Amino acid sequence: MASKRRLSRSGDKESLTEDTSKARKQPLSKKTKESYVHNEVEENASVFVKLLKTSGITLKTGESQNQLAVDQIVFQKKLFQTLRKHPSYPKIIEEFVSGLESYIEDRDSFRNCLLSCERVQDEESSMGTSYCKSLIKLLLGIDILQPAIIKTLFEKLPEFLFEKVNSDGINMPRLIINQLKWLDRVVDSKDLTTKIMQLISIAPLDLQHDFVTSLPEILGDSQNAEVGKELIDLLTENTLLTVPILDVLSSLQLDPKLLTKVRQLVMSKLSSVTLDDLPVIVKFILHSITIVDAFEVIAELREELDLQHCILPSLFQASQSKLKTKGQTSSSGIQENSDKDCVTLLFDVIKSAVRYERVIPEAWIKAIESTASASEHKTFDLAVLLIIYSTNAQTKKYVERVLRSKIRSGCFQEQLLQGTFCVHYLVLKDVCPSILSLAQTLLHSSHQSIILFGSLLYKYAFKFFDTYCQQEVIGALVTHICSGNEAEVDIALDVLLELVVLNPSAMRLNAVFVKGILDYLDNMLPQQIRKLFYTLSILAFSKQHEANNHIQDDLHLVIRKQLSSTIFKYKLIGIIGAVTMAGIMATDRSRFFSLTPGRGDLSDEQCTQVTSLLQLVHSCSKQSPQASAVYYDEFANLIQEEKLAPKALEWVGQTIFHEFQDAFVVDSCVVPEGGHWFVLVVSPVDLHTLELGHRILGSLHSDCPFPVKALYGLEDYSSDGIAVNLLPLLFSQDFAKDGGSPTSQASDQKLVSPLCLAPYFRLLRLCVERQHDGNLEEIDGLLDCPIFLTDLEPGERLQSMSIKERSFMCSLIFLTLNWFREAKVLTRLKNIVELQQILEKHLAVTPDYVPPLANFDLEGLEVTPPTNTAVSSKIRMQGKIGGRKRKADGSKMPSPDAPSKEDNSECDPAPSDRSQVEKELKGKEGKTSVSLQNYHAYFRELDIEVFSILHCGLVAKFILDAEMHTEVSDRAEVPEVNLFSESS
């Protein structure tokens, strides 16, 4: 039967082709135009014209519409009854159709019969629709005329197949086919199917496309099977009609086996189709899926969908854009818009499928889940998962589970996510709320990689989506920050800061939401506070604009309020905020705008604003050693990490030089006489730019049991020099703390806390380093000068010391160690190792001792004071794993020692409850088992740059000369060794 059908169709095709060739060679016969008057009524004695006029239609000449004087249904009934009751019935049918054929030989007349009629209404006419069908459409609605009219149309149609569209814009073949659509009844549907399939086989490609897509609107459901088989045969012969054929097959009720056959045929060609055809093809494939074969079909579909089908031309054609001409570029722009529409249509198809067919989303998720290799995943996979997550509520948990698994295994990384947003942002922005909901869920995870992935969803949603979505992103991040969950706060602040750098103009539009976080500072850690003020300061000062003034005002208000507080926690917030904001205000802008040195310097007004703010911080913190130390450390971190404008750096250098000298530096040649004091003369070490004046130490209390000695000097000169006045300061502080009278210092000198020695020196060192490109000659005297100490080796006196004296010695050693840790001199490493050994001996006999503060962030308030018990191997391993952090990361602060007299009682944090200290047990060789690992929070953190010293390795002793200096040698260096213990 199939072969006969093809032969029959071939013969008909030859007949139609012959008729078509004759029609193209011979012009259509037309009536003489002179016999017509434009827009006049057709006067003809034929049966066709008379019967139409009798039934209610008046034919018009020229370009005028035919006129219908009655309702359309009334006309059809009237004409049917006239024909049916005619004496010559059924011969009258042939005469009527013959008259029609003669009438439509004229193109204008034929066109009028295909166009809608004009309704002529009067007061007595019944109310009806204003739209009227064409004459041909009305005649096709009469059963006794329909077969003959259809035959006439198909005989007439080949005359116009290869005709170009005239100036009136009417396409005659399409207009003829439109007459066959949506008929109330088809008398002989099988014959109509045969005729239209024959017509499709000979028509040009563009008309073939239109004729195929018109089939569901022309044929009834009874012809679905027959049409399906014909279309499958046509699909095999002509792949150019794949899209319209599949579009029609998706609309027909076909046998599942037949659909499977077509799907297999289409799937084999999927990798070679164009992007324009992809939506229809994918729609057909998804339409043909059953529960049994869903996973196999989706898995194969996912494999065959190559990435280039979904990528936008602007991305993969960017490298060729320069080679195109102006006209070609314009054409490319049109094509690009078309491709974007195709991608959108493709995802619309997928959205529709996953919304209404539960088996499809589950199979698609399973197909992605079963892909093990990261290289096999495409941006299309991630985009589809996000679409399913937003479209199908029943599979949300499944999508989340698969996403978490893929993220943990490393299959879904930032590069894939960025590519997904870059390629499919037009589609993903429509599901922005669902993406933000997913990001919020991922941020609640305990796995770091999943939390990071959730933060990236926020980042790229803000980067690629519109203003409304950006506002939603900021709102979600602010919610995370105000939640109080430490992990959420950290990651959300990181994202906010990244967005400020990425798109400051967009962030300024949402600054009002970010400012609201200032009400939740109480629950933040120091590094979180630092990030928040850094973010707000960039928004406020990165670009001078009136819109930024309200941010600046709010920042100043909050900072002044916090600085004026007598509670240390709030004062610390004010210090961090003020120094951070000053850093942004005083940033060297030549770094960001490629300016020549000096061009990015501050104006006088800006410099005044910065110095005023820093002076305010200094005056508000000087009454508290802890607050002052925080200020010095924050300022030092700022100088270390940021390049301040030259004018601001110069002011800082001049200020701290003199203040440090006045507070901590004295002449080493003059010491108190009598009692336990003696004179030790050392050579002077010049501080160059600093004008050192000789200052005489005030006489200390006569009961002081410790003789002052200038120790650990690195140079030996015969003349006078300087020293760090540590022991006298510490003794004066402890004496004043115990309620005694102040020492007989000069009345104009302020009692300075030794807690600030190391932080202040670090600030001074970094400032000089920045001003002189790493050269520290300006303060080389401080780097190698001695320190006023006493005999630190306990010896036999250790057991006879009081508890107060032992604690004093421990504090003295801790402060000395922290001073050495800030002096970046190789020899100080040796001093550190020696002092640590001495410190262990003192700590072993001082059970309840709590060291002085070394790091001053709020986090340390919760640290339990250390015990000097032996450390288990488990704790030692934890110490080794912990490693060290940079200073700028915000260090842990231990519980403070007893507050100094200068501090307000409300301003100092309360010490933590001390655990019962166990006494140290001595080993077989008489050595104590105290471990300094328990005291790591009480040591100043080393800068990362310090460890560059260790690159030198160890050297053999025979390489050294008499003065223990190295000489150039070709000998291989022995392996390096860490000079620091775990505690350092």
N, C-alpha and C positions, 0 to 999 in steps of 0.2 A: 504493500500500500504506500509505503514511503516513496518508493521509486516512481510509482505512477504519479504521485502528487508532485514530485519534482519535475517529471516530464511534462505534465499538464501545465504546471506553472511556467515552465520554460517555453512551451508553445504559446501560451497567452502573452508571455513577456515579448516574444518575437512579434506577435500581432500588435501589441501596444506600442512597441518600438517603431514598427512600420507606420502606424497611424501618426505617431509623434513626428517622424521624419517628414511625412507628407504635410503635416500641419506647419512645420517649420519652413518648408519650401514654398507652400502656397499661402498667400495672405488670406485672412478670414474675409468671407464675403460679407459686405455691409450694405445696408440700404443707403441710398443716396441721401446725404445730409440735407440737401436742399429741400427734400420733401418734408423735413421736420421743422417745426418752429420750436425754439428752445423753451423747455418747461411746459410744453403743451400736452394734452391728454392723448394717449395712444388711440388712434382710430383705426380699427382693423375689424374686418368682417369674419375673422376666424372664430371657430368654436371656443378656442382657448380664451380669447379676449372677452367674448360675450359672457361666457359662464363666470369668469372672474368678476366682471362688472355686476352681473346679476347677484352674485353671492356677497358683494360688498367691497371689492378691491378695484381701484382705478389705477391703471398703469400709466406712468408718466414718462415723458421722453427726456433726453439730455441727462443732466446730473441731478434731477429732482427725485425725491423719494416717492415710491408708490404709496398711494393713500388708502387707508383702511377706514371704512365708514362705520363698521360694526365691531362688536367684541370679537376677539380672535377665535374663541370657541364657537361663537355663533356663525362666523364665516366658515369654519371647517364643517360644521353640521349642515349648513345650507348647501355647500358645494358637494358634500357627500351625498345628500339626499337628491340633489339635482342630477348627479351622475348616475346614482343607483336607480332612479325612477325614469331615467331617460329611455325612450322607446328603443334606441339602438344599443342599449347596454348589452354586452360589455365592449362593443366596438367603439362606443363613444370615448372610452378610456384611451384607446390608441389615437383617436383624433385629437383629444385634449393634449396628450403628451407630444404628438407630432407638432401641434401648434406651439407648444412650449419650446421645442427644439428649434423651430424656425425663428421664434422670437429672440431667443438668446444667442443667435448667431452674431448679433451685434454686441460688441464688448460692453458698451455703456448699458445696454438693456440687461445683459447678463449680470453686470455688477449691481444694478439696481435690485434685481431679483435676489441677490445674495445679501444685500444690506437691509437693515430693519425698515419696516414700513412707517409711514407717518399717520398717526391716528387723527382722524377728523371727528371732532366731538361737537354736539349741539346740546341744547337744553334737555332734550328728550333722551339722549344717549345715556346708557347706564354707566355708572362709575366703574372704572377699572384702572389697571396700571397704565402709566404713561408710556412705558416701553412696549414696543411691538416687535414681534419676530419678523424675520424676512419672509418673502413670498415662498421661497424654496422650503424654508423650515416649516411653514404652515402646511404646504402640500405634503411634506414628508410625514406629517402627523395624521394624514388620512390613509388608512390601511390599504384601500384599493388602488391608491396612486403610488404608495411608497416604493415597491419593487421597480416600477418603471422609472420613477424619478431618480432612484439610486443608480440604475443602469445608465441613464442619461448623464448624470454627473460624472461617473467614472469614464464615460466615453469622451466627455468634454474636457476633463482635467488634464490629460496628456498634452493638450495644446499649450498649456501654460507652465509646464514643468521647467522648461529651460528659458523662460521669459524673464527678463530683468524687471525689477519693480519700477513701475512708472512714477511720474512726478506726484501722483496722488497718494503715494506711499502704501497702496493696497497690494498685498501679496495674494494673488488669485488662488493658488493651490491651497494655501492655509485657510483662506476664506471659504473655499468649497468644502474642505474637510471639517471646518467648524460647524457646517450645517448638519453633520451626522452625529454631533455630540449631544448627549443627554436627551435622546429621543425617548418618549414615553413607552414606546413599544417598537421592537424590531421584528418585522414580519418574517424575514428569512435571514436569521443571524449567521447561519452557516455560509450562505452565499455572500453576505457582506464581509465575513472574515476572509473568504477566499479572494475577493476583489481587492480588499485593502492590503493583504499580504502581497498580492501581485504588484500592486502599485508601489509598495515599499521597495520591491526588488529592482525597479527600474528608475526610481527617483534619484535626484542628486543627493549628496550626503547631508546637506543642511535640511532638506525636506524629509529625508529618511528619518532624521532625528525627531522632527516634529510629528511625523506620522506615527512613529513608534510610541512616543509618549502620549499620543492621543488615544491609543487603543483602549485603555480602561474606561475612558469616557464615552467610547463609541459602542463597544461590545458588551453584551450581558454576561452575567456570572456563568451561564450555561456553556459559554465558549472559552472559559478559562483554560481548561485542559488542552483544547485544540490550539489555542493561541500560544500557550506555553511551549508546546512542542515545536511549533513553527518558529518561535523566537529563539529557541535553543539551537535549531538548525541554522538560523540566520547569524547567531552569535559565533558559531563555529566558522562560518564563511567570512564574516566581516567583523573583525575585532574593533573597528572604528566605532561601531554601534554598541560597544560594551556597556557604556554608561546608561543610555536610554533604555536598552533592553533590560538591564538589571533593575532599573528604576521601575519599569512596568512589572517585572516578575515579582518584585517586592509587594506590589499592590494586588496581585492575583492570588486566588486560593488554589494552590498547586499541591500535588502529591509530595510528601516528604522525601521520597526516594528521588523524585525529579529535582527537587531543590538541592539535595546533597550532590547530585551529579553536576549541577550548574556551579555550586560552590567550589567543588574540587577543580573545575575547569577555570574558574576565576582566580582561585588562590594561586594557581600555578603561574598566572600572569601578573600577580600583584606587584612584584618588585619592579616591573617595567612600565607601570601606568604613570600618568602625569599627576601632579598635585590637584589639578582641576577635577579629575575623575575620582579621586580618592574618597570623598565623602559618600558618594552614591554606592561605590563598591563596598565600602565598609558597612554601610547601612544594610545592603543585601546580605552580606556575610553574617552580621549579627541577627538579622531577621530570620535566617535559616537555621539558627542554632537550636538544638534540643538538649534536654537534660542529660541524655546519654553521651553526646559528643561535645559538650560545652567546653570542657578543659582542653581537649585536643585541638579544637578549632581556635580557641583564644590563644593558646600557646603558639600555634602555627602563625596566626595573624600577627602576634607580637613580634615573632622572628622576621616575618616578611616585611613589616613596616619599617623601612629604613629611615634613619634619622633625617636624611636630606629631604624627605617628603614633608617634614614638619618644620624645618628651619626656614626662617625668613630670608628672602634674597638679600636684604640689606646687610646681612652678616657674612654670607659666604661669597657675595659678589663685591664686597668693599674693595678688595685688592684690584679689581678690574674697572672700577668706576672712573679712574683717571683716563682710561683708554677710550671711553665712550664720547661720542660727539654730543652736542647740546640736544639735538633732536632725539638721539638714542636714549639720552638720560631721561628725557621726558617720558618716552615710551616705557622705559624701565620703571619709572615711578608708577605708571598705570598698572604695569604687571605686578609690581610689589603690592599695591593695594588689593589686586585680585588674589594674590597668594595669601594675603592676610585673611581675606574673606573665606578662602578655601580652608584654611586652618581653623577658623572659627566654626565653619559649617561642619568640619570633621568632628570637632569636640561637641557640637550640638547633637550630632548623631550619637556619639558615645554617651552624652548626658541622658538623652532620651532612652537609650537602651538600658543603662544601669539603673534608671529610675523606675522603670516599669517591669523589668525582667530580673528577678532576683538571682537567677542562675548565672547571668552574665557578670555582674560585679564579683560574685564569689569565685567564678572561674578565672577572672582576670587577676584578682588578688593572688589566687593560688599559683597562677602561671609566673607572676613576678616573684612570689615567695620561693618557688622551686629553682629560680636562677641563682646559682651559687657564686659565680665569679663577679667581681666588681666591674671588670672590663666589659661584661656582657650587658650591663645595665645602661639604659639610655635616658635622656631627658624626658622622653615620651612616657617611660615607666612612672617616673615620679609625678609627672603632670596628671596621668590617669589616676594614680592613687589619690591625689588631692581632689580631683573631680569626683571620684567615688565617695570620698570622705564627706564632701559637701552635698552630695546628691542623694545618697542612699543611707538613711539613718540606721538601718538594720546591720550594716557592715562596718560601722565606725570603730567598734572595738577590735574587729579583725584587722582593719587598716592600721590602727595604732600599734597592735602587736607586731605586725609585719615591719612597720617603720622602725620600731625600737630594735628589732632583731637585725635589720639591715644596717642601722646606724652603728650598733655595737660591733658588728662584724666588719665594718669599714667599707661596705658596699655603697652606702650613700654618704658621700663626703661633700665638702663645701663646693668643690668645682662642679659637681653634678647639679647641686642645688642652684648655683649661680647660673649655669647654663639653662636650667629649666625655666627660671624666671626671665632670663634674657630672651629666650626663644618664644615662650608661651605666655608672656605677661598680659597680652590682650585677652586671653582666655581666663587666666588665673585671677585677674582683677575683679571678675564677676563673682568669684567665690571668696573674696577677701575676708568676710566675717568668719568663715569656716577655717581659713588658714590661720587667723589669729587665735581662734579657739584651740586649734591643734597646737600652736606654739605655746599657749598657756599651759596646756596639758603636759607637754614635753618638759617645760621648765620645772614642773613639780617632781620630775624624776630624780632618783638618787645617783644615776650614772652620769658622769661628767660629759661624755660625748653626746649623750641625748640632750642634756641641758644646752650644750653649745649649738646643737642643730636647731633647737627651738629658738635660740637667740638669733640665729641666721635667718630663720623665717621672718622674724620681726624686721631685721635689717633690710632684706631684699624686698619685702612688702613695702617698706617706706621708700626704698630707692626707685621701684618700678611702677608703683601705683599712684593714683591721683590724690588730690588734696584731702578729700574725705577719708580715704583709707589711711593716709599719713596721720591724720588726727586720731583715728582709732588706734593706730600703732602706739602713738605717744601715750594715749590714755591707758592702754594695756600695760605699758612699761612702768608708768607711774603707779599703777595698782600693785605691780610686783614689788616696787621699791618700798611702798608703804605697808607691805604685808608683814614685815618683821622677820621673814625667813632669810637667814644670812646668805644662803646660796642664791636665792632669787634676787636679793638686793644687789649682790655683787655683779651678777651677769646682766641685770637690767641696766645698772649704771654704766657698765662697759658698753652696752649697745647704745645708750643715750649719748655717751661721749663720742662714739664712733659716728653716729648720725650727725652730730654737731660739726664734726670735721668734714663729713661726706657732703652735707647739704645744709650749710648754715642759714641760708635764706629761708628754706622751708621750715627749719627748726624755730626760727624767730616767730613764725606765725603761730607756733604752738608753745611759745615761752610761758604763757600764763599757766599751762598745765604743769610745766616743769617747776615753776616757782612754788607751786603748792607743796612740793616735797619738803620745803624748808620748815613746815610745821611738824615734820616727823624726824627731826635731827636727833631727838633724845635716844632713839632706838638704833642709831647707826654707830658703826665702828669708825675709828679715825680714818682708815683708808677709804671708806665709803663716803665720809664727810668730805674728804679731799677731792674725790671724783666729782661729787655733786657741785661743789664750789668751782671746780675747774670748768665743768660744763656750763654753768650759769655765767661764769666770768667771760668765757669765750663768746657767749651770746650777747653779753652786755658790752664788751670792749673790742671785739674783733673788727668791727666796722662802725665808724662814727655815723650814727643815724638817730633822728629824734625818736624813732620807735624803740630804741634801746634804753632810753632814759629811765623808764619805769623799772627796768630790770636792775639798773645801777642803783637806783634809789632804794629798792627793796634789799639789795645785798648790803649796802652801807647800813641800813637800819638794823638788820639782823646781826651783823658783825658787831656793831656798837653795843647792842643789847647784850650779847653774849660776853663781850670783853668786860663789861661793867659788873658782871655777876661775881659774887663772892664764893660761888661753888666751883671747885676746880674743873668739874666735868664740863660745865658750860663755858668757862673761860677758855678751856682747851679748844672747844668748837670755834670760838671766836678767833683764837690765834691761827688755827688751821685755815679758816675761811679768809682771814685778812691776808696772810702770807700768800695763799694761793691766788687771791684776786690781785695782789700787788705784782705777782709774777706775770700774770696775763697783761696787766697794764704796762709793765716795764719790759715786755718782750722785745727783743731786737727784731724788728719787722723786716730787716733786709734778708733774713733767712728765708722768709716766705715769698717775697716779691722780687727776688734776684736783684736787689739794689746793691750799689757799691757800699763798702764799709763807711759807716757814718751817716749814710742817707736814711737809714732806718732808725736813727736815734730819736729820743724823746724831745718834745718841745719843752720849754721852760714850765709851761702850765702843767703838762703831764708829769714832769719830774717832780713838781711841787705836790701834786696829788699823791704820787707814790710815796715820797718821803714823809708826808704828813700821816699817811696811813700806817707806815712802819713805826713812826715815832709814837703814834697812839698805842700800837701793840706793845711797844717797849715800856711805856709808862704804866700800862695796865697790868703788866706781868712782873714788874721788877720787885714787887713785894712778896713774891712767891718763888723760891728756887726752882720748884718743879715747873711752874709756868714759864719762867725764864729759860729753863733748859729746853722745854718744848719749842719755844720761839726760836732759839738758836738752831736746834735740829731741823725745824721746818725750813728756816731760812737757808741753812746749809744744803738741804735737799734741793731747794729751788735753784740755788747757784750751781749745784752739781749737774742737774738735769736740764736746766733751761739756760739759754744764752740771753742774759739781761742786756739791755741797751747800754752802751758805754757810759752814758751820763749817770744812769742809776747805779751801775757797778762802781763807778768812781766814788759816789757818795757813800755807798756801803763800806768800801775799803777805808776811807778816811775816818769814818765813825768808829768802826770796830777796832781799828789799830790802837787808837788812844784808850778806848774803854778797856780792852783786854790788858794793856800795859798797866793801867792804874789799878786794876782789880787783882792781878795774879803775879806780876813780875816785880822782883826786888833785886837789890845789889847782893851779890853773894859774899862780898868782902866785909860786910858789917853785920854782926849778929850780936844779940844781947850778951853782956858779960856777967860773970858771977854765977854762983849756983852751979847748975848742971850745963850751962851754956859755954860755948867756946867759939873762937874765931877760926873760920876756914876760908882761906883766900884762894880764889881761882881766877884765871885770866879772863879778861873781858871778851865777849863775843858780840860784835856790832850788829844791831838790827837795821842798819842802813837808814832807811827813811824815818824810822822812829827816833825821836830825840829822847834818849834815855837819861833820866835824872836819877841821881843817887838818892834812894829813900832808905831811911833807917827803920828797921823793924821795931815796932813798939815792944816795950818790955812785957814779957809774958808773965803769967802768974808764977810766983816763986815756988809753988807746990808742984809744978809740972815735972813729972818723973822721967821725961824723955829728952835726952840731950839732942839738940838740933845738929844735923850734919847735912852737908850738900853732897848728895850721892848721885850716881849714875850719870855723871857728866861724860861726854864723849870726847872732849878736847882737854888738853892740859897746858895751860899758859901760866906765865909767871905773874901777870898783872891781873887786875880785878875783872869780874864779869857779872853775869846776871844769873838768877835762879828762879825757879817756880816756887812760890811761897805756899806749899801745900800743908805741911804739918802745923805751922802757926794758925792758918785759917781753920783747919779742922779742929784743933784744940780750942780755939776761941769759940767756935760754933758749939761744940759739945759743952763747954763750960757755961756759956750763956743759956744753953738748953736746960742745964741743971739748976738754973735759978740764981747763979752767982752773979757778981758784978762784972760788967764788961772789962776787957783788958784795957790797959792804958794806951790805946791807940790814939792817934790824933783825932780830935773831935770832928774834923771835917771829913774823915774817912768813913765810908759805909762798910759795915760788916758784910763780906761777900761769901756766899755759900760755895764750898768746894765742889758741890754737886754740878755746878755749871762749868767747871774747869774744862772737862773733855768736850762737851758740846760747843762751848764758846771757841775753843782752839780749833775744832773742826771747821767751824764757820770761817774763822780767820784764815786757815790754811787753804780752803777751797776758793775763797775770795782772791787771795794772792795768786793762786794757781790759774784762775780764770783771767786775771788782769795781765799776767805775764806769760801766757801760753805754757803753763806747766812749770815754769821756773820758780823755785822757792827760795832764791837767794835773799829776798827781802826779810825772811824770817828764819834764816839758817841758824841764828843764835838760839832761837827757841827750840829748834829741832835737836840740838845736841847739848843744851844747857843742863846743869844739874838740877835736882829737886831737893828742897828742904824736907828731909826725912829724919829718921833716927835709925839706930841699929835694928834691922828687921829680922835678922836671924835670931830665933828665940833663945837657943842655948839653954843654960841651966835656969835662967830667970823665968822661963815660961810657966813653970809650975807655981812659982811664988806670986805671979801677977794676980791682981783682982779681976773679977769678971768684967768690970768696966774697962780696965786697962787692956784686957784681951780683945774686947770688942773694938776698942779704939785702934789697936794694931791691925785688926782685920780690915776695918774700914779704910785705914791708911793704905794698906796694900791693894785693896780693890780699886781705890781712886788712882793709885799709881799705875796699876795695870791698864786701866782705861785710858790714862794719859798716853802710855806707850802705844796702845792700839790705834791711837789717832795720829801718832807721829810716824810718817811713812819713811822710816830709816831702817835699813837692814839690821844694824846692830841692835835696835830695840827688840828684835825678835828674840835675841839671846836673853835680853833683860826680862822679857815676858816669861820665857821658859823658867828662868831662875826664880822669879817672884812667885810663879804658880807653885813651885815646889815648897817655897817658904810658907805660902798661904795655906797649903794643905796641912802643915804642921800646926798653924795657929787655929784653923777651923776644927781640928781634931779635939782641942781642949776648950772650945768655946761653944757649948751645946745650943744655947738659945739665941745665937747671933743671927740677925737679919742684915744683909749687906745694904749699903746705900744704893739709891736708884742709879741706874745707868741709862735706861731707855724709858721714855716718859709718856707713852701713849696710854689711852684708857684701857686697852685690852689687858694690860698687866695687872689691873686691879683685882682680877679674878684668879691670878696665879697664886697657888699655895706656896708659902715660904719654904725654902729647901731645908732638908734635914741633912746632918752630916753623918748619916749611917752608911754602911757599906752598900754599894750599888750592885744589884743583881745583874746577871748576864743578860737577862731579857731587857732591862732598862738600858743597858749599854748599847744593845743592838738598836733600840729605838732611837737613841741619840745619834747613832751613826747614820741611820736612814734619814733623819731629819734634815741634815745639811744646814746651809746658811742662806740667809736672804740678803738682798741689797738693803741699804739703809732706807732708801726711798719707799720701800714696800710697806712701811709701817711696822715697827717692831713690837714685840710683846713686852709689857711693863710689869715688873714684879710689884708686890706690895711695898709701899714706901716705908722707909725707916721712920723713926719718930720725927714729927714735923719740926722744922726750925722755928725760931722765935719770930722770924720775919713774916711767916705765913699766917694768914687769917685762918682761924680754926675751921670755918666753913669751907675754905678753899682747898684744904688738903683731904685726899681720900683716906678713908678709914682703913687701917691695916687688916689683912685677912686673919682669921683665926690660925694660930700657930699650932702645928701638930707637935706632939711630945717628941723631943729630940733624944735620940739614943746616943750613948757615948760610943766613940770609935774603938774598935778592937784592934789591938796590935797583932801583926803577923809574927811568924817565928823569928824573923830577922829584926823585929822591933819597929817595923814601918807601919804607919797608919794606913787605913783603908778608905780614907775620905776621897770621894771622886768629885772633881769640879764640874762634872756633867750636870749635877744637880743645881749648879749655880750659873748655868749659861745665860739665864735671863738678866743676870746682874753684871754682865760684861758688855762693853760697847761692841757693836757689830762691826766687823771689818768690811771696808770697801772692797769690791770685787777686784779693783786694780792692785790691791796689796798682793794678791796671789801671783801676779806676774813676777814677783821677786823669786818665787820658788822655781822658775824656769832655769835658774842657773845650776841647779843640782848640787851635789856634794863634790868636793875636790879632795884629792889625796894630800896628806900633810907635806910630803916632800916637794909638792908644787909651790908651796908658800915660801916666801923669803923670810929674812930674819924678823921683819916687822909684821909678819903674818899677812902679807899682801900677795895676791896671785900674779903670776906672770903668764904671758902668752905661751900656750903649749899645745902640741898636736895630740896629746894623749886623749883618749876617749874619756868622757865624763862617766862617772859612776851613776847608777840610777838615782832619780830624784827621791826625796823623802819629805814628808809633810812635817814641818817644824812645829805645827800647832797640835795640841791635844784636842780631843773632841770638844772639850769645854770652851776652847778658844775659837 
